[in-house]
Amino acid sequence: MKRAIFLDRDGVINIDKKYLFKIEDFEFVDGIFDMCRYFISQGYIIIVITNQSGINRGFYTTNEFKTLNRWMIDYFKKEHITISDTYFCPHRPDELCECRKPKPTMINKASKKFDIDKKNSIMIGDKMTDIQSAIDANIGTTVLFDETNQHKKSKATFHINNLRELIQKISLQ
């Protein structure tokens, strides 16, 4: 079984710019590459789990999302980081689908495909829906990345203000 780092995209990998789909608007969050390299060195694989309701809201197409996603994965490769897969939900919250976080469907699909040891895996998200999805999927460690300290109360295992802080917290565990 493999251990995985499940990453939300908007707000964790890149600065959240509501309904982001253009490469020229994509800005990586400080520390994302260092953090990913650390976890890869510890034997984890990286999987992206992201809600993308901008697709069904009509702000961008599935193809536009996939083009940006391919660019992002290629950029990570240039940084010597492999993203094993990306799972996305195109639905709006009012569509009540089975794949949108906080439901655990995307994590569970990835876990089955990659034979993930969920208890020894980590989910990093910037919203409570990310954390709830991971809890419901039985992910062992949940991390709320909250640069502004807006979510003082959550069920997350760790709260961090920057991604490099997580390396220190995990290595002390």
GIJO-V249946 format. One line per field, one symbol per residue. psi: psi as a letter, one per 30 degrees, with the letter a starting at -180 (. if undefined). A space follows every 10 residues. Layout:
psi=???
This chain:
psi=klkljkkldj feelkjijhk fkeffkkkkk feeeeeeeee fggllkkkjk kiffeffgfl leeeeeeeee eeeeeeefgh kkjelkklkf lleffhlffk kgkgeeeeee eeeghkjefg lkkjlglfee eeeeefghke kkkjjifghe iejlgkekkl flefeeeeee ff.
